[in-house]
Amino acid sequence: MMAFNFGQDRTPIGLFTEDDEERERLEISPEEIVESQADILGIKVIPNKTEREAASALSLMNEELSKIPLDQKRCYVDAVEKCTNEVNNEKRMAFLWREDFDAKRAAARLVKYWEKRKELFAERCYLPLTLRILEDEIPLISTELFHLLPSKDSSGRAILSINMSLRDKSKNSVESVARVLWYFFHCLIEDVETQKRGCVILLLVKHAKYNNFDPPFMRALTDFERKYFPIRFVSLHLCHTRPFFRALLPIGKFVMGRRMRARLCF
């Protein structure tokens, strides 16, 4: 991979070259291929969890949370004190589903989630995530840059569309877009089946122009899923790509990471 410029957070953004593509093709395991295809096609088997199994997993997760040093989980501890309903067992189950019931990883993701939520919303992070705390972003929400489809796909997965032609960098900062994206992800995980089955992302680029292309936003999109949020993208579909967008694809692939590159469809 070749880094060539920086996002707003000064993190290098670069190119995923043809050599990188070939190297990754040789490195990817048969298990990864089967898993990614199952996600794309919607044929992944979702395990059933009994109440006893769920309770045991939650207990193990609580043990792992207790092992994390206080200075590394301050935002989570504050959330427990200030907004108990936001960290109850129902909410924690979402993190277990995301990490395939690995209690240690689920606990680590939950702590990182609250760190990021505090970073995005400051003290408002401890309030319920409703439109009330997004008053400044209402005009952005109204553009329908993000749209949660009313129906799921044939495999029961939620579908979130992102219309890149509506990404106006002159009017909305990456931080504002990130807060709105976080809100939509929050709406998604309110549904237990979405916690289990994941979400399909439709990236609409038919009417997008060069100045709509936004690597820092793409990084926020993929980082939220990869590091913080209890949600799993099962596939990412680039819809109606134009020639110039294909030219920018190596940048997009660099940002999205290995797991999502294996689930990219266009």
C-alpha positions in Angstrom: 0.0 0.0 0.0 1.2 3.5 -0.8 0.3 6.5 1.5 0.1 9.8 -0.3 -2.0 12.3 1.6 -3.9 12.8 4.9 -7.4 12.9 6.2 -8.7 15.6 8.6 -7.4 13.5 11.5 -3.9 13.5 9.9 -4.1 9.8 9.4 -2.4 8.7 6.1 -4.7 7.9 3.2 -3.3 6.1 0.3 -3.7 3.7 -2.6 -4.5 0.0 -2.7 -2.4 -0.9 -5.8 -2.7 -3.7 -8.2 0.3 -5.3 -6.5 -1.6 -5.1 -3.2 -4.6 -6.7 -4.9 -2.5 -9.6 -6.1 -0.7 -10.0 -2.7 -4.0 -10.1 -0.9 -5.5 -12.5 -3.4 -2.7 -15.0 -2.6 -2.9 -14.4 1.2 -6.6 -14.8 1.7 -7.6 -18.1 3.1 -10.3 -20.5 1.8 -12.2 -19.8 5.1 -12.2 -16.1 4.5 -13.5 -16.6 0.9 -16.3 -18.8 2.1 -17.3 -16.4 4.9 -17.3 -13.3 2.6 -19.4 -15.1 -0.1 -21.8 -16.3 2.6 -22.2 -12.7 3.7 -22.6 -11.3 0.2 -25.2 -13.9 -0.7 -27.0 -13.9 2.6 -26.6 -17.6 3.3 -24.6 -17.3 6.5 -26.0 -19.5 9.3 -26.9 -17.5 12.4 -26.5 -19.6 15.5 -29.3 -19.7 18.0 -28.5 -18.7 21.6 -30.6 -19.9 24.5 -31.3 -17.6 27.4 -28.9 -19.6 29.5 -26.1 -19.2 26.9 -26.8 -15.5 26.6 -26.7 -15.0 30.4 -23.4 -16.9 30.6 -21.9 -14.7 27.8 -23.1 -11.5 29.5 -21.5 -12.7 32.8 -18.2 -13.4 31.1 -18.4 -10.0 29.3 -18.9 -8.3 32.7 -15.8 -10.1 34.0 -13.8 -8.8 31.1 -15.1 -5.3 31.6 -13.9 -5.5 35.2 -10.4 -6.3 34.1 -10.0 -3.2 31.9 -8.2 -0.4 33.8 -10.4 2.5 35.0 -8.4 5.1 33.0 -9.1 3.1 29.8 -12.9 2.9 30.4 -13.8 6.2 32.0 -16.5 7.1 29.4 -18.1 3.7 29.8 -18.1 4.0 33.6 -19.6 7.5 33.3 -22.3 6.0 31.0 -23.1 3.3 33.6 -23.7 6.1 36.2 -25.5 8.6 33.9 -27.5 6.5 31.5 -28.0 3.0 32.7 -30.5 2.1 30.0 -27.8 2.7 27.4 -25.6 0.1 28.8 -28.1 -2.5 30.0 -27.9 -6.2 29.1 -30.0 -5.7 26.0 -27.5 -3.1 24.7 -24.5 -5.3 25.6 -25.9 -8.3 23.7 -25.4 -6.3 20.5 -21.7 -6.2 21.2 -21.6 -10.0 21.8 -23.4 -10.6 18.5 -20.9 -8.4 16.7 -17.9 -10.3 18.2 -19.4 -13.8 17.7 -19.8 -14.1 21.5 -16.2 -13.5 22.3 -16.6 -11.8 25.7 -13.2 -10.2 25.7 -13.5 -8.6 22.3 -17.1 -7.6 23.0 -16.0 -5.8 26.2 -13.2 -4.0 24.4 -15.5 -2.9 21.7 -18.1 -1.6 24.2 -15.4 0.5 25.9 -14.1 1.9 22.6 -17.7 2.6 21.5 -18.2 4.9 24.5 -14.9 6.7 24.0 -15.9 7.4 20.4 -19.5 8.4 21.3 -18.0 10.9 23.8 -15.6 12.2 21.2 -18.5 12.8 18.7 -21.2 14.2 21.0 -19.3 15.5 24.1 -21.5 15.5 27.2 -24.6 14.9 25.0 -23.3 11.4 24.5 -25.0 10.4 27.8 -28.4 11.4 26.5 -30.7 9.1 24.4 -29.5 9.2 20.8 -32.5 11.0 19.3 -32.9 13.8 16.8 -33.1 16.2 19.8 -29.3 16.1 20.3 -28.8 16.4 16.5 -30.5 19.8 16.1 -27.6 21.3 14.3 -27.5 18.4 11.8 -31.2 18.3 10.9 -30.6 20.1 7.6 -28.0 17.4 6.7 -30.3 14.6 7.7 -33.0 16.2 5.5 -30.8 15.9 2.4 -31.2 12.1 2.6 -27.5 11.5 2.2 -28.3 8.5 4.4 -31.5 6.6 4.0 -32.6 3.5 5.9 -34.7 1.4 3.6 -38.1 0.5 5.0 -37.8 -3.2 3.9 -35.0 -5.7 4.5 -33.4 -7.9 1.8 -34.5 -11.5 1.2 -32.2 -12.7 3.9 -33.6 -10.4 6.6 -30.7 -7.9 6.5 -31.3 -4.2 7.0 -30.2 -1.9 4.1 -28.6 1.5 4.4 -28.2 3.6 1.3 -25.6 6.4 1.1 -26.1 8.8 -1.8 -22.6 10.2 -2.5 -24.0 12.9 -4.9 -25.4 14.6 -1.7 -22.1 14.8 0.1 -21.4 18.5 0.1 -18.1 19.1 1.8 -18.5 22.9 1.5 -21.6 22.8 3.8 -21.0 19.9 6.2 -17.9 18.9 8.0 -16.7 15.3 8.3 -17.5 15.6 12.0 -21.2 16.5 11.3 -21.5 13.7 8.8 -20.0 11.3 11.3 -22.5 12.3 14.0 -25.4 11.7 11.6 -23.9 8.4 10.4 -23.6 7.3 14.1 -27.2 8.2 14.6 -28.3 6.0 11.7 -26.1 3.1 12.9 -27.8 3.5 16.3 -31.2 3.2 14.6 -30.0 0.0 12.9 -28.9 -1.8 16.0 -32.2 -1.1 17.8 -33.4 -4.1 15.7 -32.2 -7.4 17.2 -32.3 -9.2 13.9 -29.9 -6.6 12.4 -27.5 -7.2 15.4 -27.5 -10.9 14.4 -27.6 -10.7 10.6 -25.8 -7.5 9.8 -26.4 -4.6 7.4 -26.1 -4.2 3.6 -24.6 -0.8 2.5 -25.6 0.6 -0.9 -23.2 3.4 -2.0 -25.1 5.3 -4.7 -22.6 7.1 -7.0 -24.6 7.5 -10.3 -24.8 11.3 -10.0 -21.7 11.8 -7.9 -19.0 14.2 -9.0 -15.3 14.3 -8.2 -15.8 16.8 -5.4 -18.3 14.5 -3.7 -15.6 11.9 -3.2 -14.5 12.0 0.5 -11.9 9.6 1.8 -12.1 10.9 5.4 -15.9 10.2 5.4 -15.2 6.7 3.9 -12.7 6.1 6.7 -15.3 7.1 9.3 -17.8 4.7 7.7 -15.5 1.8 7.8 -13.8 2.6 11.2 -17.2 2.8 12.9 -18.0 -0.7 11.8 -14.5 -2.1 12.3 -13.6 -0.6 15.7 -16.5 0.8 17.6 -20.1 0.0 16.7 -21.8 -3.3 17.4 -22.8 -3.7 13.8 -21.5 -5.8 10.9 -21.5 -4.8 7.3 -22.2 -7.9 5.3 -21.7 -6.3 1.9 -20.9 -3.0 0.3 -22.4 -2.3 -3.1 -21.1 0.4 -5.4 -24.1 1.3 -7.5 -24.0 2.8 -11.0 -20.3 3.6 -10.9 -18.9 6.2 -13.3 -15.5 6.0 -15.0 -13.9 8.6 -12.8 -15.2 6.9 -9.6 -13.5 3.6 -10.8 -10.3 5.6 -11.1 -10.7 6.6 -7.4 -11.4 3.1 -6.3 -7.8 2.3 -5.2 -8.2 5.1 -2.6 -11.5 3.7 -1.4 -10.1 0.2 -1.2 -7.2 1.5 0.9 -9.6 3.1 3.4 -12.1 0.2 3.7 -9.7 -2.5 4.9 -9.3 -6.1 4.0 -12.6 -7.4 5.4 -14.7 -5.0 3.4 -12.6 -5.3 0.3 -13.7 -9.0 0.3 -17.3 -7.9 0.5 -17.2 -5.1 -2.1 -19.6 -5.6 -5.1 -19.9 -3.4 -8.2 
